[in-house]
């Protein structure tokens, strides 16, 4: 990857207890407010229109289903975390999936600034890779702060490569496709997922 420089990893920490980091709470608050702002007026109108027709129980059932789905997403978001120590890194994802990498498996840590889709600003992304350059754990700036990424760098005794350039998703699809999630290999599907989060 061009314009990439290797920096020394920070000295290995003497603290062996894992550091647990969680996704940014600000994003959680914004998402919850957006869901309430979108669904409350819609269901208020639907209740008002159906209460006289005695079909409001259908609206109630749909409303309860939306609330249940929202609760599942909330529980998933609040449960997501990364636990890191000098021995390795464990990730619990938003939907309960887990990934682990022991320090022996980790070959390098790559830090890139990547342009967000349809935006002019960039976000940092951290990639923990194995000795063959394959992705083990990924931290996207949408969910994790740069300070969180620094915690991972500080705890893991692995070479850290920081690129001086900024990249687009197209650049990564072309040069480092192994770092991307499956849906990011499909530009249209990736754009739809970004619009759904916006």
N, C-alpha and C positions, 0 to 999 in steps of 0.2 A: 504494500500500500504506500503511495507516494507521500513524501513529507512526514514520515513517521519517525519519531525519535524515542529512544529507550531511556527511561529514567530509572534510577535505582529504586527498588522497593524499599519501603521504610523498614527499619530494623524490626526483626521479629519480636512481637510483644511477649513480655514475661507473664502476662495474664492469660491463663488457659480457659477461664470461664467464657462462654460464648457471649458476644454482643448481639442483641436482638434489635433489628431496625424494622420499622413499619412504613407502609406507603404514606404519602403526604395526606394529612387530615383535611387540608384545604380543598383538595379535589373531592373528597367524600362529601364535605358540606355543600360544595357547588352542585354536585350530582343530585343530592337529596333535595335541595331547593329547586332544581330544575324539574325533577319528577313531580314534586308537589305543585309547582306553578303550572305545569302542563296538564296534570290529571284532575286537579281540584275543580277548575272551571268547567271542564268537559263533563265530569260526572255530575256536577251541580245542575247543569242544563239537562242532562239525560234524566235525572231524577224528576226534575220539574216537568219534563215532557211526558214521562211515563206514569207518574203517580195517579193521574186521572184515568188512565187506560188500564190500570191494574197490571201493567207489565213491568213494574219497577223491580220485582224479584230477579228478573233476568239481568237488569242493570246492576243490582246488588251483587249477584254472583260474579259478574265480570269485574266489578270493583274489588271484590274480595280476592279474586285471582290476581289482579294487578298488585294489590297490597302484599299478597303472599310472595309473588315474584320479587317485589322490591325488598321484602324482608330477607329472602334468600341471598340477594345481591349484597345487602348490608352486612349480613353475617359473614359472607365470603370475603368482603373487603376488610372487615375488622379482623378477620382471622389470618389474613395474608401477612407474611413476614419473611425476613431473611435472618438467619442465625449464622454468625461468622465467628470463627476463632482461628488461632494459628494451626489448628488441626484440619480445617476445611470449612466448607460453606454448605448450608442447607436452605432451601427455599420452599416455602409453603405458598402455593399460588392462590389466586382469587377463587378458584373453583375446587380447592382442596387437593389438587395434585401436588406432589412433592418431588423435589430433585435434590440430589446431594452430590458433592464432589469432595473427595479427600485431597489433602494437600499434595499427595504423591501424583494425583491425576492432573493437577493444574500445571499447565505449561507456561501460560502468560495471561496477563490482563491487558485488554485493549480499551482505551478511552477515546471516543470520537465525538465530535460535534456534528450533529445531523440536522439538516433543515427539516422542520415539520412540514407535512403535506399541506399545500395551499397556504403557506405562511412564509414570512420573510425572516423570522427569527429561528434560532437553532436551539436544540436541547442536547445536553450531554447524554451519552449512552455508554455503559460499561459492559464489556463482554469478558467473561471468565472462560478461557479456552483450554482445551487439553493440549498435549504435546504435539498433536497433529494439526492444531488450529481449529478443531471442531468446537462448537459452542457447548458449554456446560451450563452456565447461568448467565442471564442477561438482565441488566437493570436499565430501564428506560426513564429518561428525564421527565416523562409525563407523570410517572408515579413515584419516583425516588429523587430526592434532592442530591445535589452534588456533594453535600456533607455526608449523606448516607454512603455514597460511592467512595468517599475518602476513608470511611470506616472500614469498608471491605479491603481497600488497598492497604491500609495500615495493619490490618490483622493478618492478611495472607502474605506469606513469604514467597512471592512470585515476581518475575520480571514484569514491569509495567511499561507498556508502549502507549505514548500519547501522540496523536496525530496533530500536526500544526495546521492541517487543512480542514475545511468543512465539507461535508458530503451530503448528497441527496440519497433518497432511497433507491433511485435509479443507479447511482454510483455503486451502492452496495450490492444491488442485484447483479451488476455486471462484474464487480471485482471480488466480492466476498459473499456469495450467496449462502454459504454455510452458516453465516451469522444471523440469518433472517428466519422468522417464523414462516410456516408453510403458506399462510394467506398473504404474506408480504411479497411472495413471488408472483402474485396475481395483482397487478396494479389497480385494476378496477375494483376488485373485492377489497383491497386495502383502503382505497379511497372511500368506499361505502362505509367501512368500519370506522374511519375517522369522522365521517359526517354523522354517523349514529352517535358517537361520543360527544360531538359538539353541541 
